[in-house]
Amino acid sequence: MTRGYLAMVLHAHLPYVRHPEHEHFLEERWFYEAVTECYLPLLWVFERLLEDNVDFRLTFNLSPTLIAMFNDDLLRQRYVHHLEMLNELAEREVERTRHQPEFQDTALLYRDLVSRARYLFTEKYHWDLTGAFKRIQDSGKIEIITTGATHGYFPLLGVQREAVYAQVAVAVQYYERNFGRPPSGFWLPECGYHPGDDRILKKFGIKYFLVESHGLLHASPRPKYGYYAPVYTPAGVAAFGRDMESSKQVWSAKEGYPGDFDYRDFYRDIGYDLDLGYIGRYLPEGRIRSHTGFKYHRITGLSDCKEPYNRHYAMEKAALHAGNFIFNREKQIEWLAAIFDRQPVVVAPYDTELFGHWWFEGPQWLDFLCRKIYFDQKTFAMITPGEYLGIYPCNQVSVPSESSWGWQGYHEVWLNGANDWIWRHLHKAAGRMVELANNFPEAEGDLQRALNQEARELLLAQSSDWPFIMKTGTMVEYAKRRFETHISNFTRLYEEIRYNRIDVGWLGWLEQQDNLFPEIDYQVYQSRHLEELPGTLSQHVPVSA
């Protein structure tokens, strides 16, 4: 009999990047790289685990914007073209390295991986990655949850509660449309929690969400089990806290597994190393140095001197690290179980892009982990948060503290000198959206179309990715341009609606350009929805069953 549980949660999100006005757009490569290096390799791992009857459990958050990109025909076509270019480059690399035995095996590996990606995407999944994930969920092995419609940062959007309500409402509706069932869990964007948001989640039947460690440790009253068991918020939604120890072992750049010297080095890429005359064809605009995914060196050490990558050594290390992770979880859960009157749950959430993109061997580590947990030990089992609530439906009532998983644990990443200027525009726009939604309770025709597009532009401007990029200093001009474009579109629509002079031609172009959430209904911004939010639970709900 198991003594506790491990709940691994993978958070998969990208901002909505779609530019039909350009045949080749640099930032669209974020999506192509994530599909090739993360989502397809993970689906391959899941398929093999199913074939081998491994009883694994994972929770997988697919953001609505990512699903929308999965479903977009233009991006699908462009991704197939991207795979064709990768396949051509892979063949050329096999030829280029045929007299370099230290690199030849890795070149052959890339050719196989690209070939598999083409097979999975075009033949097995028929260009439908949403359907592929749905089939894995229907098997009962993964639980797919949702997040804010465009990953808006709730604690700072909440000046207008209607803005947070709309982020949740649109996300839940889009999830149901794609997966044929309501979501049981919700990934708070950036794990950003603000007390009271749980009432909105409860309205849509959400059973649980995740918070950063100190979100539970600083909860009031203090949770009896720390973050090794959920608490119910006053609205009756369960809050699970991230375990710091398991996170550090995988996340930490200095102490985590991905930094091991035998793993592939992310930064040493032929997109920067090789002559433009050879590699330029595979770079943006034929000249912009960027990552191709073809990397031939291992991390080696802390210096710039890098040795050739050895796949055999890397796989041995991935298996070793999977065993080490399990050993540490066994000892951790044994200790917790000895002092708890229930089976503890260790919640380990990670960004999905860690597995395959930043940590090339990550999908194989996860494969080893699931197999070793199932076959080699009996101390703990994998579980989803939803399943854990089925075992322990009674939990302490407590209010998590305002928190996030960003640097310093609160809001500093999304509100600082590099990006603070955006928030006055977002709050003004949200106030105007609420005004229009309330003033036009039952719009029709072109007015309804304009109001729906107004909602899309606001949601796209609210993405937490734009202030995050401005803070980190990467692709800052793109983030600023995207934000300013959506706010500008919103403002023009607002003026046209207000003065009854809608430019139908421009509106039609905008609907094609920013086509997110085709079935959106602007009425989600009406203030009447806040009056319908559920109340709170009694503070005397029993602590445990």
N, C-alpha and C positions, 0 to 999 in steps of 0.2 A: 504494500500500500504506500502510495506517495506521501511525502511529508509536507509538500508545498508545490508551488507552481511558478513557472516562468511565462510571462506575457510579453512577447516581442512584438513591437509595433514599428512598422516601416511607413514613413511619411513621404509620399510621392507628390511633388508639386512643381509646376513651372508656371511662370506668368504667361498670359495669353499673347503669344508672339505669332502673328500671321500678317504677311505683307504682300497681298496680291499685286500691288503696284510695282513690285520688283521681282524679276525672275529669280535672282539669287540674293538672299538677304542674310547678312552675317549672323544676326541674333537668332534666326530660325535654326541655326546649327545646334543651339542649346537643346532643342527638341530632338533633332536627329541623333545627336550623340547620346542623349539619355535613353532613347529607344534602343539603339544598337548596343550600348555598353551596360545598361541597367535592366530595363523592363523585359527585353527579350531573353537575356541570360537568366533572369529570375523566373520567368515563365518556364524556361527550359528546366530549371532546377525543380520547380513545382511538378512539372509533368513527369520527370524521372522518379520523384518521390512517390507520386501516385502509382506509377507503373510497378514500383517495388513494394507497394503496400505499406509504406512508412506512415504511421499515424502521427502527423505533425500538425501544429496549430500556429498560425501567424495572423496578426491583425495588419491590414494594409489600408492606409488612407490614400485614396486617389482623389486629388482635388478636382473640382468641377472644371477649372480651366484646362487641366491636363486631359481630362476625359473629352472636353470639347475639341482639343487638338487631335486626340486619337480619332475622333469621329469626322474630322474635316477632310473632305475629298481633295482639296487643293494640297494640303499638307501631306496627305497620303501619297499623292502622285509625286510630289517633290521628294518625299522620303525614298520612294522606289528609285528615283533617279539618283539620289544620294548613295543608295546601296550599289547601284551599277558603277558609280565612280569609285566607291571603295573596293569593289570587286576588281576593277581594272587596276587600281593601285596595288592591291594584294598580289595580283599576278606579276606585275612589274617588280614588286619587292622580292618575290621568290626568285625571279631571274637575276635581279641586282645582287643578291646576297649568296648566289650559288657557289661563289669561291670564298665565302666568308663563313666558315663552319660555326663560328661563335654566334652568328646571327641567323643562320639559315633555319634552324628549328623554330625560332620565334616567328620568322616570316611565314613558314608553313602553318604555324598555329593561327596567325591572323587570317590567312586564306581560308582555313577551316571555319573560323568563327564568323567571318563575313558570309561564307556560303551557308552556314547554319541560319544566320539572321535572315538571309534572303528566303530560305526555305520556310522558316517559321512565319515570316510576315506575309509572304505572297501565297504560299501553297497550303500551309496548315491553318493559318488564322484568316486567310483571305482578306487581308488588310484591316481586320477588325480586332484591335487589341482590347477594346472594351468588352467585346464578347468573349475573348480569351480569358480575361480576368473573371468575368461573370461565371464561366463554366467551372473555374477553380473554386470560386465561392460556393457554387451550387453543390460541389462535391463535399462540402462541410469542412474543408481543411483550412481555409482562410476566411476571415471576416473582414469585409470591405466596409470602411466607414467614410464619412465625408468631412468637409471642412467648409470655411466661409466661401461664398460663391466665387469671389476673386481673391481670397486670402487677405481680406482687409484686416487691419490690426484693431480688434474690438475695443481694447481699453481707451484708445485715442479717438475712435470713431463715435464713441458712445455719447458725445455731446448731444447728438440727436439719436435717441433710442431707436427711432424708426430705421436708421441706417444699419444698425446691428440686426434688427429684425429682418430686414430685407436680405442681408447677407446670408442669414440662416434659411429663410423661406425659399429663396431661389436655389440654394444648394440642395436642400431636401427634395424639392420638386424635381430637380434635374437628376438626382440620384435615383429616385423612384422611376423616372422615365427610362433610365439606362439599365437598371438592375431588377426591375419588376418587384421590388419590395422596399419598405422604408428602411433607412439606416438605423442601426441600434446605437452606434457610437458617433462621436463628433471630435475631430481634432481642432481644438482652438488654434487659429492661426498664430504661429510663433509661440504656442502654449500661453498666449496672453489672456489671462483671466481677470475679469472685473466683477466683483460681487453684484448679483442681480441678473447677469447674463444667463444664468442657469434657468431663470423663469422663461426666457425665450426658447431655450433648448427644450424645456419640458413641454411647451406648447406644441412642439413638433414631434413629440414622442421619443426624443433622444433619451437613452437610458444611462449613458456615461460619457465622460470626456476626460482628458488628461491635463494635468498641470505639472509645472516644474516642482522639484523636491521641496523647496521652501514654501511653495504654495500650500502644501499640507502641513509641513512642520510648524508654520506660523498660523495655522488655522485656529479659529476660536469657536468652541473650546478646543484645546489641543487633542488631536486624535490619539486614542489609546494605543493604536498599533503603528504610529508613525506613518510612513508611506508604504508599508507592507500590507495594507488592506485599504479598501476605498472608504470614503465617508459619503454620506448623503448630504447634499446642500439643502438649505431650507426649502427649495422648490421640489426636492425629491429626486434629483439627478445625481448619480454617483460620480465622484471625482477620484481618479487614480493618480498617484504621484510617481514621478520618475525616480528610479533607484540610481543613486549617484555612483555606487561602486561598479555596477555592470556597465554603466555608460562610460565611465572613465577608461575601462579596459579596451573599449572599441573606439571611442571618440578621440581620446587624447593624442595629440600630434607627437608628444614626447614619450608617453608611456603606453599608448595603445598599440594594438597589434598591427594596424596598417603601416606603422613606421618601421617595421622590422627590415633589416638590411637586405634580406633575401627577396623581398617583394619588389614588384616592378615600380620603377620610378615614374611618377606622373609627369614631371616637368620636362624630361628629356624626350623630345618628340622630333620626328624627321621633318615636321612642318617648319621647324626652326634650324635643323641641322643641315639639311641637304640643299644643294644649289637650286635656285629658282627656276633655272632652265629645265630641271627635272620635276620638281615638286610643285611648281607654280600652277599647273593645270588643276591641281586638287585643292588650291587655296582660294579664299574669297577674292574675287576680282583678279585672280591670277597672280597676286603680289602681296596680299596681306598675310604676314606670318601668323599662323595659328595652329592649334592642335589638329592632327589628323587621326589620332588614335593609334598610330604605329610608333611604338616605343620599344627600344631594344636593350635598355639598361635596367639594372636593379638599383635600389636605393644606395647600396654599398656602404655608405657612411655619411658623415656630416659635411664632407668636403664636396667640391664640384667634380672630383674624379669618380667616374662611374664605371663599373664593370659590366660585362654582358649579362643579360637576364637569363636565368636558368629555370625553366618551367618546372622541372622535376623537383628542384630544391624548394621552389615557392609552394608547390602543392604539399610537400612534406611539412613545411612550416604551417600551412593553413590547417592541416589535420592536427598538428600539434597544438595550435592555438585554439582550435575548437575543443580539444580535450581539456586544455587549461581552463577555458571559460566554463566548461561543465563542472570541472573539479571545484572551482571557486564558488559556483552557484550551489553545489552540493553542500559545501561547508557552511556557506551563508544560510541556506535554508535549514540545515540541521540545527544550527545555533538558534535561529528564529523560532523554529517549531518547538524547541525545548522550553521556551519561555512564553509562547502564545497558547491561547486556548482554541485556536483555529489554525488552519493551514495558511501560511503566509503566501503572498503573491509578489514576485519580483517583476516590476514593470520596466522594460528596457526599450525605450523608443529611440529610433535613429532616422536620419534622412536617408531615403532610398538611394540617392545618388552616391552615397558612400560605397554602396555595394556594386562594384563594376566600373564606375567612372573614376572616383578618387582612389578607391582600393580595388585594383584590378582583380584580385583573388577573392574579393568579398562574396560573390555568389557561391564559389566553391566552399568557402568557409561556412557559409550558411547551410549548404548541402551536407557537409561533414557534421555540422552541429546537430541538425535534425536527425540524422541517422544514428549518431552516437547517443543522443538522448533517448531515442526509442529502443535501441538494441542493447546498449552497454550499461545502463544505470537504472535504478529504481527509486532514487531519492525524490525526484521531482518530475513533473510532467509539463509539457507545453499546454498553454490554455489561452483563450481570448478573454478580454475583460467581460464580455457578455456572458460567457460560460461561467466565469467566476461568480458573477452576480446570481446565476442560477443555483449555485451551490450555497452561497451565503447571501440570501436576499435581505437579511436584516443587518443594518450597519449604523454606526454612530452618526448623528446629525451634527454637522460642523460647517462653518463658513470658511472656505479657503481664502487665503490672503491674496490681494492683488499681486500679480507676478507674471513673469515670462521666462522663456529659456534663453533669452538674449544675454549679451554681456552685461554684467552687474545684476542680472536677475529681474530687472523691471523694464522701463520703457526707453532707456537711453539710446538704444540702437535706432529706434524709429522716431526719436525726438531729440535732435541735437543741432549744433550749429550748421551742419551740412544739409539738413533737410527740414528744419523747423518751419521754413517759409511755406511749405505745401499745405499745412494744416488749416490755416485760415481760409484757404480756397476750398478745401474739402468740406469744412464745416458750413461755409456759405452755400456751397452747391447742394449739400444735403438738406439744408434748411429750405432752399428753393424747390428741391424735389418734393419735399413733404408738402410745401405750399401748393404746388401744382396738383399733386395727387389728391389733396383734400378739396381743392377748388373744382376739380373735374372728376367727380365720383364715378361717372359712367360714360366715358368718352367713346367715340366711334370714329371710323374712317381714318382720314389723314391725321386728325388730332390724336387718335389713339396710337397710331404708328409713331408719331413724333414723341409722345409721352413714353412709349416703350423704349424708343431709341435713347431718350434722355436718361432712362434708368440704366441702360447698357453703358453709356458713356460715364456715368457716375461710378458704377461698379468697377469699370476698367481703371478709372483714375484712383480708386481706393486701394488697389493692390499694395500689399505691404512690401512687395519686391522693389518698388521704386524708391522709397526712403532707405531701404536696406542697401541697395546698390549705391545710392548717393553717399551713405555712410562708409561703405567699404572702399569706395574709390575705384571700382571697376565698371567700365561701360557707363560712366556717369552721364555723358551727353545723351546717350540713348534713353536712359531712365528719365532725365529731365524732359526730353522731347516727347516721350510717350505721355508723361503726366500732363504737360502743357497742352498737347494735342487734344486729349480727352476733356480737359477742363474747358478749352476753347470751344470744342464741339458742343459741350453741354451748355455753355453760356449762350452761344448763338441759337441753339434750339429753344432755350428758355425765353429769349427775347422774341423769337418768331411765334412761339405759342402764346406768350403774354399779349402780343399785339395782333394776333390772328393774321399772320402773314407767312405761313409755312411755305418754304421753298421745297416743293414736292420733288423736283429733280435732284436737288442736293440731298434731301432726305433719303431718296432711293439709293444714291451712291453710298451714303454713310451706312445704310443697312447692309450693303454688300461688303463694305470695308470692315466694319466692326460688327460682325454677324454673330456674336456670342449669344447663347441662350435664345434660340429662335422663338420659343414659346413664352418668353418673359411677359409678365403682366405688371404694369406700373403701379397697380393698386396695392402691391405689397408695401408701398411707402405711406399708405393712409394711416393716420394716427389712431383710427378706431381699433386697429389690431392690438395696440398696447393695452387698451381697456379690457381685452379678452384674455390677458395673460393669467395663468393659474396662480393661486395663492401659495402659501408656504406650509410645510409640515410642522407638526408639533415638535417642540424640542425634546419631548419625552419618548421619542421612538426608541425601542430597545437597541442597545449597543450591538448585541449579537443574538443569533437565533438560539 
